Amino acid sequence: MSHTKNPEPIVGNITTGPFADRYMKEILREFGPEAFTRSSACMEFDRFLRRIGAKGHTCLEIGTYHGITAVMLSKYFKRVICVSVDVRVRNLLKHSICSHLGIRNILFHDVMNNVEKEAVVSGMDFDFCYVDGDHLNDTRTDFELVKRCGRVLFHEYWPLQVPVWNLVNSLPKEEVTVADVDCFAYWQRRA
């Protein structure tokens, strides 16, 4: 269980929103609301993935906590690779959640710093990326590291998260889709 007692608020209807999904229901039942701490999955994440037509072979997720967004992404991609910088604590709940759900197409890489993150990501092939790492310090460098895939989903796209807001707003408007719930923006390079 998480040491934090403030799970993210749940946005959407319990029967048609995030918890209509069988994985989300099971995580809530088995691990409790604390499992959703620091998770963007409660913010209509799955609905936005469907809206943008997220699918492919390999999804890279920069920044995961309890792995709940990785679980959601695993439904749309053959494999999901999560790379997280976490020098404070190695979060083992994400492994327990995936094991409990029987999900086998997620690989977690915990790295100690951005140099390790870059080394892991640089040698990787992926066709979609979800950027949800250190928004304040790493938004620009994470985007530069992953933009080669041509499809990047950003979390915390709102004016108070200035680095994400400014980066997304600097991209060609015709290449950006913004979620109805103001927290996601999706960039897809137009050829």
PETAKA-V312314 format. One line per field, one symbol per residue. ss: DSSP state (@ for helix, = for strand, . for the rest). A space follows every 50 residues. Layout:
ss = ???
This chain:
ss = ..........=......@@@.@@@@@@@@@@.@@@@...@@@=.@@@@@@ @@...=======.....@@@@@@...=========.......@@@@@@@@ @....======..@@@@@@@@@.....====...@@@@@@@@@@@@@@@. =====......@@@@@@@@@..@@@===.....=====...
